[in-house]
Amino acid sequence: MGAFFGLDSTEMVRLGRERQRDPAQPEWVDSLTDAELSQIEQDRFCRAYMARVGYRPGRGEGADASGLRSPAELLRGLDASEHGLLAELMSMDPRVHRARPQPRPR
């Protein structure tokens, strides 16, 4: 996420703290159909994000935060698979290319 926003780890932690919401389950979660939930969980980008954060798949009884990763775990570097998915995801959005600083010609 930091790469997407152009922020380093420290800046991402600051941004996360500023925008932290109540950990209660969002209202829209209860309105998801089983088909919608399945579609989300089958998307490889969503699966990678959910695995990184520690979300448990499936429809549980209420919000289950027991598997969520600690801040220290979330700050660890991306593995090769995560780097690949992030690069692919970023390549899909033309705004990312405009936001990245371009190397100066030599």
C-alpha positions as CSV (number, residue, x, y, z in Angstrom):
1,M,0.0,0.0,0.0
2,G,2.8,2.4,0.8
3,A,4.2,2.1,-2.7
4,F,0.7,2.8,-4.1
5,F,0.5,6.0,-2.1
6,G,4.2,6.9,-2.4
7,L,4.7,6.6,1.4
8,D,7.4,4.8,3.3
9,S,6.6,2.5,6.3
10,T,6.7,5.3,8.9
11,E,4.4,7.5,6.9
12,M,2.0,4.6,6.3
13,V,1.8,4.0,10.0
14,R,1.1,7.6,10.7
15,L,-1.6,7.7,7.9
16,G,-3.1,4.5,9.4
17,R,-3.3,5.9,12.9
18,E,-4.9,9.1,11.6
19,R,-7.5,7.3,9.7
20,Q,-8.1,4.4,12.1
21,R,-11.8,3.5,12.4
22,D,-13.7,1.7,15.1
23,P,-12.8,-2.0,14.8
24,A,-16.5,-3.0,14.7
25,Q,-17.6,-4.9,11.6
26,P,-18.8,-2.5,8.9
27,E,-22.5,-2.6,8.2
28,W,-22.0,-3.6,4.6
29,V,-20.4,-6.9,5.6
30,D,-23.8,-8.2,6.8
31,S,-25.4,-7.3,3.5
32,L,-23.0,-9.4,1.4
33,T,-24.6,-12.4,-0.2
34,D,-22.9,-15.8,-0.2
35,A,-22.2,-15.3,-3.9
36,E,-20.6,-11.9,-3.3
37,L,-18.5,-13.2,-0.5
38,S,-17.3,-16.1,-2.6
39,Q,-16.5,-13.7,-5.5
40,I,-14.4,-11.5,-3.2
41,E,-12.6,-14.5,-1.7
42,Q,-11.9,-16.0,-5.1
43,D,-10.3,-12.8,-6.4
44,R,-6.5,-13.3,-6.2
45,F,-5.8,-9.7,-5.3
46,C,-8.4,-9.8,-2.5
47,R,-7.0,-13.2,-1.3
48,A,-3.5,-11.8,-1.1
49,Y,-4.7,-8.7,0.9
50,M,-6.8,-10.9,3.2
51,A,-3.8,-13.2,3.8
52,R,-1.5,-10.3,4.4
53,V,-3.8,-8.7,7.0
54,G,-4.9,-12.0,8.5
55,Y,-8.6,-12.0,7.7
56,R,-10.2,-15.3,8.1
57,P,-12.1,-16.5,5.0
58,G,-15.8,-17.5,5.2
59,R,-18.8,-16.0,6.9
60,G,-18.2,-16.0,10.6
61,E,-20.4,-15.1,13.5
62,G,-19.7,-11.5,13.9
63,A,-16.3,-9.9,13.4
64,D,-13.4,-12.2,14.2
65,A,-10.2,-10.2,14.8
66,S,-8.3,-13.1,16.3
67,G,-6.2,-13.8,13.2
68,L,-5.3,-10.2,12.4
69,R,-1.6,-9.5,12.1
70,S,0.2,-7.2,14.5
71,P,1.5,-3.8,13.3
72,A,5.1,-5.3,13.4
73,E,4.0,-8.2,11.1
74,L,2.2,-5.8,8.7
75,L,5.4,-3.7,8.4
76,R,7.5,-6.6,7.2
77,G,8.7,-6.5,3.7
78,L,6.6,-7.9,0.9
79,D,7.5,-11.4,-0.3
80,A,8.1,-12.1,-4.0
81,S,4.5,-13.1,-4.6
82,E,3.2,-9.9,-3.0
83,H,5.6,-7.8,-5.0
84,G,4.4,-9.4,-8.2
85,L,0.7,-8.9,-7.4
86,L,1.4,-5.3,-6.4
87,A,3.2,-4.6,-9.6
88,E,0.5,-6.1,-11.6
89,L,-2.2,-4.3,-9.7
90,M,-0.4,-1.0,-10.1
91,S,0.1,-1.5,-13.8
92,M,-3.7,-1.6,-14.2
93,D,-4.2,1.9,-13.0
94,P,-2.9,4.7,-15.3
95,R,-3.0,7.2,-12.4
96,V,-0.1,5.2,-10.8
97,H,2.1,5.8,-13.8
98,R,1.5,9.5,-13.7
99,A,2.1,9.7,-10.0
100,R,5.5,7.9,-10.1
101,P,8.5,10.2,-10.5
102,Q,10.1,9.5,-13.9
103,P,13.9,9.0,-14.1
104,R,15.7,11.9,-15.6
105,P,17.2,11.3,-19.0
106,R,21.0,11.2,-19.1
